[in-house]
Amino acid sequence: LIRVGIFGVGYVGCTLLVGLARLKAGMIDHTGIPLGECVAGYRTKDIEPVLLVDVDAAKIGARVGDFVSMYPELDAESLNDLPMVEAGVELGSLEGMPIMHAGLDQKLTLEECAQRIKNMIKDRDLDVVVIITPTEEIRRIESIEKLEDAIRADRKDDITACQFYSYCALSVAHERGRGICVINGIPSEIANSTAFVKFAQRTNSVIIGDDISSGQSRLLSDLAEHFRQLNRRVLSVVGGNWGGNADFLRLEDSKRKQSKKTTKTGCLSDVLGYDPPSDIKPHAYIGPLGDKKAILIHWPYQAFNNTIDELWVVGRISDSPSAAGMLIDMIRLGKVALDRGLNGVVPEINSFYCKRFGKQKSKILAYRELMEWLAG
Ligand SMILES: NC(=O)c1ccc[n+]([C@@H]2O[C@H](COP(=O)([O-])OP(=O)(O)OC[C@H]3O[C@@H](n4cnc5c(N)ncnc54)[C@H](O)[C@@H]3O)[C@@H](O)[C@H]2O)c1
């Protein structure tokens, strides 16, 4: 079994839970999970969600089946043995959202909260922690010691929820003498933070992140590879998307939008070797679109004999299932990495599944390296 804790039981979290339950019940097949059942010895049905954490007052103490119908495509059928949702720390992640929070940090100091979260992770004996909380402003930490100073001094403004959960998970790995895998599914810097990576190395743990590359951004990186190989020059790129889920609503806040923009750009210049003028970001919250976002890409380029051509891509893409399908692989590969005795980040996993990790390559090339790594 792979014992998993999910921090943030929202659209993506619930899609993952419902999808896993339906897979186990034989109601759906592996379509949409990149590696399907090709991870020898690590089956999708071995994934066992044993801890669910949220800060929404309406979810804490409830079962997923009680609230899953708030997401129109999901239902409670086949959701039987999931644990009750427990309270996490909010630390500003619901700021400006129409949700009442009942996070532990309302009443407890950061030190007390850390103790509670660490106990949950320890008691459930987690192998993998998945962080899929709302997009937050990107904050950087200098060192784990500085982060511990902020916790001791109860400076709640100096630490984000994602950093807090990652810190607690890695501390548990240290205390119990057995590594853990932290999957950061959101645009904060954990796999891209030297301090967190060093902490993971010290605790025989693995970090996968940051953010999940599940839609438009990975298509852009593969398009860039196509044009690079053909030596056609990309003149500019605009990429827009509009959606109606809570994540888009939160991106109306400029600091959070900047976090998404940061993880979406960078791949073009890394793959192409030059930096065409570009604007790639989520544009606005449009309620009626729901989870099925509208995307638009405009890609003019120069071909042989000074010809100028243009590519347009338009589509509607279901946001949460795209990310949840990839998480099923990330969880299994995190456990594979732990079982192989690896620590820190495994570039082959990060490059294929995540938006940002060091110099980027196209996902098509990253796939080849991932398969070679998996073959051992
Ligand atoms: N395709 C995708 O949908 C996709 C792709 C990549 C990354 N992501 C990332 O996934 C994250 C979640 O997206 P979503 O659509 O599920 O959002 P959502 O708002 O539906 O879900 C977030 C959940 O986290 C809970 N939460 C809020 N603050 C919390 C905290 N501090 N601790 C624990 N739980 C907390 C909320 O109550 C909610 O249940 C976002 O950061 C987004 O950037 C999504």
Ligand as a Chemical Component Dictionary entry (heavy atoms), coordinates in Angstrom:
data_LIG
# 
_chem_comp.id                   LIG 
_chem_comp.type                 NON-POLYMER 
_chem_comp.pdbx_formal_charge   0 
_chem_comp.three_letter_code    LIG 
# 
loop_
_chem_comp_atom.comp_id 
_chem_comp_atom.atom_id 
_chem_comp_atom.alt_atom_id 
_chem_comp_atom.type_symbol 
_chem_comp_atom.charge 
_chem_comp_atom.model_Cartn_x 
_chem_comp_atom.model_Cartn_y 
_chem_comp_atom.model_Cartn_z 
_chem_comp_atom.pdbx_ordinal 
LIG N1  N1  N 0  -5.443  21.597 -13.655 1  
LIG C1  C1  C 0  -5.583  22.088 -12.443 2  
LIG O1  O1  O 0  -6.686  22.236 -11.950 3  
LIG C2  C2  C 0  -4.375  22.433 -11.687 4  
LIG C3  C3  C 0  -3.172  22.238 -12.315 5  
LIG C4  C4  C 0  -2.055  22.546 -11.638 6  
LIG C5  C5  C 0  -2.119  23.038 -10.345 7  
LIG N2  N2  N 1  -3.301  23.244 -9.753  8  
LIG C6  C6  C 0  -3.293  23.802 -8.406  9  
LIG O2  O2  O 0  -4.123  23.051 -7.556  10 
LIG C7  C7  C 0  -4.516  23.867 -6.473  11 
LIG C8  C8  C 0  -5.927  23.543 -6.071  12 
LIG O3  O3  O 0  -6.822  23.810 -7.132  13 
LIG P1  P1  P 0  -8.371  23.467 -6.966  14 
LIG O4  O4  O 0  -8.988  23.774 -8.271  15 
LIG O5  O5  O -1 -8.523  22.120 -6.365  16 
LIG O6  O6  O 0  -8.818  24.578 -5.891  17 
LIG P2  P2  P 0  -10.055 24.503 -4.874  18 
LIG O7  O7  O 0  -10.260 25.876 -4.354  19 
LIG O8  O8  O 0  -11.202 23.809 -5.479  20 
LIG O9  O9  O 0  -9.525  23.593 -3.693  21 
LIG C9  C9  C 0  -8.646  24.009 -2.701  22 
LIG C10 C10 C 0  -9.036  23.318 -1.405  23 
LIG O10 O10 O 0  -8.044  23.619 -0.436  24 
LIG C11 C11 C 0  -8.704  24.034 0.757   25 
LIG N3  N3  N 0  -7.778  24.891 1.484   26 
LIG C12 C12 C 0  -7.631  26.235 1.420   27 
LIG N4  N4  N 0  -6.626  26.631 2.189   28 
LIG C13 C13 C 0  -6.121  25.513 2.773   29 
LIG C14 C14 C 0  -5.082  25.275 3.693   30 
LIG N5  N5  N 0  -4.313  26.279 4.117   31 
LIG N6  N6  N 0  -4.861  24.011 4.134   32 
LIG C15 C15 C 0  -5.640  22.973 3.692   33 
LIG N7  N7  N 0  -6.636  23.152 2.795   34 
LIG C16 C16 C 0  -6.869  24.404 2.340   35 
LIG C17 C17 C 0  -9.951  24.722 0.288   36 
LIG O11 O11 O 0  -10.914 24.820 1.335   37 
LIG C18 C18 C 0  -10.369 23.797 -0.850  38 
LIG O12 O12 O 0  -11.096 22.706 -0.359  39 
LIG C19 C19 C 0  -4.272  25.310 -6.907  40 
LIG O13 O13 O 0  -3.182  25.847 -6.203  41 
LIG C20 C20 C 0  -3.899  25.188 -8.359  42 
LIG O14 O14 O 0  -2.926  26.138 -8.729  43 
LIG C21 C21 C 0  -4.441  22.936 -10.400 44 
# 
loop_
_chem_comp_bond.comp_id 
_chem_comp_bond.atom_id_1 
_chem_comp_bond.atom_id_2 
_chem_comp_bond.value_order 
_chem_comp_bond.pdbx_ordinal 
LIG N1  C1  SING 1  
LIG C1  O1  DOUB 2  
LIG C1  C2  SING 3  
LIG C2  C3  SING 4  
LIG C2  C21 DOUB 5  
LIG C3  C4  DOUB 6  
LIG C4  C5  SING 7  
LIG C5  N2  DOUB 8  
LIG N2  C6  SING 9  
LIG N2  C21 SING 10 
LIG C6  O2  SING 11 
LIG C6  C20 SING 12 
LIG O2  C7  SING 13 
LIG C7  C8  SING 14 
LIG C7  C19 SING 15 
LIG C8  O3  SING 16 
LIG O3  P1  SING 17 
LIG P1  O4  DOUB 18 
LIG P1  O5  SING 19 
LIG P1  O6  SING 20 
LIG O6  P2  SING 21 
LIG P2  O7  DOUB 22 
LIG P2  O8  SING 23 
LIG P2  O9  SING 24 
LIG O9  C9  SING 25 
LIG C9  C10 SING 26 
LIG C10 O10 SING 27 
LIG C10 C18 SING 28 
LIG O10 C11 SING 29 
LIG C11 N3  SING 30 
LIG C11 C17 SING 31 
LIG N3  C12 SING 32 
LIG N3  C16 SING 33 
LIG C12 N4  DOUB 34 
LIG N4  C13 SING 35 
LIG C13 C14 SING 36 
LIG C13 C16 DOUB 37 
LIG C14 N5  SING 38 
LIG C14 N6  DOUB 39 
LIG N6  C15 SING 40 
LIG C15 N7  DOUB 41 
LIG N7  C16 SING 42 
LIG C17 O11 SING 43 
LIG C17 C18 SING 44 
LIG C18 O12 SING 45 
LIG C19 O13 SING 46 
LIG C19 C20 SING 47 
LIG C20 O14 SING 48 
# 
